[in-house]
Every structure is written in structure tokens, then in C-alpha cells.
Amino acid sequence: MFPLFLFSCGETEPEDSDKPDDTEAEHLTLVYAVNRSSLRNDFSRDSLEMMQALDQIADPSGRLLVYYTDIAGNRCGLHEAVKRNGRYALSMEPLREYPRDITSTHPSRIKQVIEDALSVYPDIPANLFFWGHGTSWTPEFSDNIVKSTKSATAENIAGGKAPIKKAYGGEYAGELGDRKNLAWTDVVELAAAVPSGRFETIWFDCCYMSSIEILYEFRDKCRWFVGYPTEVWQYGLPYDLVLPLMYSVNPRREEAAKVFFDYYYSSGEPVTVAVSDMSRLEAVADVAARIFALGKEVPAVMPEVNYSRDSSNPYYDFLGYCSALADEQGRPDLARELDDALHAMVSYYDRSPIDFRNRPWDIKKVRCVSIGDFNPASADRKHTYYRTTAWYRRTR
């Protein structure tokens, strides 16, 4: 039950009360955060950056909704950015509160929150940010149920380390710090939780999500897709710098992605980012399908660009991987066609001269869209799952 505040005639509202903007809403930004994780302190900083951005933008026609878990109160809620003492803050009480019987990585929770947010502000342009851990298409087969037991695995999130990686989310389903009870959303079920055609831009502020498998799974979910083929430092987006470019009826996506890139590049940190026009995705899939139809699934010589630091789970550069397949089978013309189609789809990308191993790489071969390591001869759960992705079914 939420508190009800009553004021008699002539009384004024307390200065510290929440005051929603009363200007008609013209655009919506939804941030879906899986913050009951090793990144919880980073979310606290990021949410403050979001409010600083709104203070800077001063656009009362925009609305920012943020779903997150109040860890101390063990409550999950959808909160709105409101004015408090003349400054923006997330509402003290949520617009919607959700039980903690399932994790924030459960597909039904994601679907419900998105539906609720869109029902609060229907029929206006909307952008969606997914906040949390990520690992491209690789499944974790989580049940997404809150656990009551604790394993013996300790948490270690020393500063300066790149974050751990698993599917989308990485929520502690049990006690904080319990890495053996982690919850994830696999890509097929994540995409299914997002309504088609409702978001202008989906931005994954997560590791490894600029992959061709993710892009194709989200092909009808948004017009523009922003993600990173590599890991991203646990600080993620500098929201105070990026939101002013995105919080608009007409977001400046490429500029926002460049601000993100420059934020890390200027400090000498490894960073990658790509902005993809989803209306150009089918042309890319068409050429890739023709390359796979030549008869080989895996090139004899793998491309030198591997975006992953996990040698057992590589994410290769998509253009390099498919170009190798085409060249090995005597069809360099298809490699050139794919290059042209990918160039048309990716409206902006950039990459630092070093990878997350702090090794230099040939940036001309780093095109910022990855493809997973699929073994057609394998019958294990991981590779069986790959066959269920929309990308596999479209191109094989």
C-alpha cells in the first residue's frame, strides 16, 4: 500500500514532495535495469547521472521511467523521474510495484514492465535501454526463480576489472554475492518479451550485445540498435553525457555513441560501439545466406578479430568470419557484397586501437558486429540452442 497525502484548501504541498511534470508527454525513455548484481553500485551512480542529465536538459515534455530493484527494501518497481526540491529524482514510490517471487531476468517480468511503461505513456515515441550484464547469444538456461539458499562462492568485484559475462542480466537470485545462484535471460526469450515496432531505439548498455544474432532476434523490435561487440567497463554509459543527446523526439544516436566512445578512448581504455539501422538488416542477411549456401558453416582459418576474452566462447568479427567463408570457396564477390550491405546498415561504429586484453588489433578489421562460434557437428545444449535463433533459421 502506498501513502496517500491530503492537503486542505489553502495549504501548499511540502517542498520535498514528488512533482511530476505537467507538460504533455511527447517522448518516453525506459531504462530496464538488472541491478541486483555485482554492478549494483554502478547502477547507483548511473541513476544519479540520469537525474543530472534531466536537470541539464530541462525538457518537461520528456518522460523517464526506470525499472530497478530496491535491494535494501527487497522491492522491485517501475519509477518515474520527478521534480523534488526543484531537481529531478526517481520517485520515492513506484508507479508499479512487482513481487520478488521471480527475478528481474524472468521474461514475464520484462514483458510486464515494458507493457506497464508503455501503458502509462502510450502513443508517443519511445526508446529502451537495457542495463546489466550481457554475453551475446550464449544461453545460460536459467529458471529465473528467486533462491533461498546460498552457495559457497564469494563475490569479488575489485575495481578496475572488466565485468563478468553471462547471457542478459546476471542477477543474484539468492543472496547478494552468491555467484552460483545467478539468473539470466536468454536472447530468444528476451526478444519475445519486447513488443514489435514500439521502440525507436534499443540500446544495450551491456557487454557483447552488438552481435548479428542479437540484431536479427530484435529485427522488428526497433528501428535503431546500439550495442558493443566487446565487453564494456562496469561504469557503462556516462548517462549525464549521453542522455542529453538521446532524450528527444529526434535522438542524435550517432553523436551519443561517439560521446560514449570518446569517454573511454580519451582515457586510453578499450572501447567499441556500433549503431545499426535495422531497416538494412535483411540485406545483410540475404548476402550471408548466400555465403552459407555455398556449403561451409565454419571457415578453415578463423578471423583474427575475436571480441571475447573467453577462449572457450569466442565472438568473431562478423564480416571477417563470413568473408573468410566466401573467399575459401572462391566467391570474393560475395564478401564484397556483404561489406557493402554491412556498411549501409551500420551508421556509426568506432573501436579503440587495443582490445580488452590490452593487445593492439588491426582496427580496419574491427567492424563492431560479431558472430558466435557455432559448431554444426555439436549436439550439446549450447549449439542446439543456436539452431533456435532467428539468425540461424534465416541464413541456413
Disulfide bonds with the S-S distance in Angstrom:
none
